[in-house]
Amino acid sequence: MNSSDEHGGANERTVSTRVMEIVVAGVLMLLAVVVMWDSSRIGAGWASDGPQAGYFPFYVSLLMFIASAVTVVTNFVSNARDLSNFVDRSQLVLVLKVLVPTIIYVISIGYLGIYVASAIFIAFFMGWLGRYPIYKIAPIALFIPIMLFMMFEVWFLVPLPKGPLETALGF
């Protein structure tokens, strides 16, 4: 019995490893082009006093572009294409259980501030995935953002995004 039979067989099919390799390589190529363009804009050559600011980022991005292009070309010309399942549906569900709330958390930072959003995020994960009782969730969900506030705002004097609660409290 192979691993796809253990997890539900053909209905577990999502996307092939080959497709994911091409997509990731394409995204990395695009990122490399953006960095190369910006490095050229600020100067990617060699000046009389040494390398310009964009010299090393340009060449690192060029190497990244070439490596990604090789991955894309290899996937299109190779006779040994990897058509295996990249991820099973059950594995994808586990990833999405973390990814979707994390995206919501990042978006909510702009509206609630990092400290309130973090408290909600910690409480949500402890309750939903950890299944902890509220008497364990509340102290941790409050303590960690308060300690982060103390560390960044008070001790290091590094302002982080604040929301309406911090504004109401005068911060």
Beta strands, then each sheet from edge to edge (+ up, - down):
strand 1: 46-47
strand 2: 50-51
sheet 1: 1+ 2-
end
